[in-house]
């Protein structure tokens, strides 16, 4: 999957970080706007790190995913994409 959407985020030290948006997903049940992205850094196993957040349009804020159900849904989508690409 190739997507060239770039997003600029600020970390807790107020530094700007450029990330690539992998996909977005709008939950119809709870009306949440999920953004899944990467900064192309690698974990200790050499796999690319992937992050997710919930975008609040009213506040123009990216909030953390805290609900287990939301994490599970995102993991399922990522697994489906990975399986499709293999």
N, C-alpha and C positions, 0 to 999 in steps of 0.2 A: 504494500500500500504506500503510495507516495502522496504527500500533502505538503504544500509549501507555505502553510499559514504560520507566520511567526508572531509570537506574543512576547511582550516585554513585561516582566514581573519585577517587583521589588522584594528583596528578602528582608529578614528581620533587622539587618544592618543598614537598610535603606539603599542597598546597592541594586542596580538594574541588572537583570539576568535575561538573556534572550533564550527562548525555548521554542521548540517546534510543536505545533498542535497536531496530534496524531488523529484524533477524532473528537467529535462532540456528540452528545446524546441528550435528548430531552425526555425526561420521564413523564409519561402521560398521567400516571396515577397521582404523583405528588408534585408535578409541575416544577421539577428541578432541572437546571441546565448544567450538565456535567461536561467538563473539559478534561481530556486525557492528553498529556503532553510529556515531552522528554527534553532534557538539556544535553543529551548524547553522552553523558558520563556513564561509566561502567561500574558495576558492583564488583565484589571480590571474586566472583566466578566469571567475570568478563562479559556479563550480560548487561545490555543497555538498561539504565534506570528509567522507569516510567512513573509518572505522578498523575494524580487526579484531584480535581477540585470542583466545587459547585459555584457557578457564576451567578451572582446576585446583580441583575440588571439595574435595579433601583439604586443600589449603593455603589455600583461599578467596582465590586469587590469579588475576589476569588477566595471562597471559604473552604476550609478543609472538609473532606468526606469523613464523617464520624459514625454513621449508621452501618452496622454489619451488613444489612441487606443491600445497601448501596455498594459497599466493597465487593460483595459477592456478585452483584450484577455486572460491575466493571470487570472483574476477573473473568466472568463468563464470556463477555464480549471480547476481551483480549485473547482468551483461549480459542475462541471461534476464529478470530482473525489469524492467529498463529497456525492453527490447523489448516485453514484455507490456503495459506501461503506455503505450506510444506508439501 
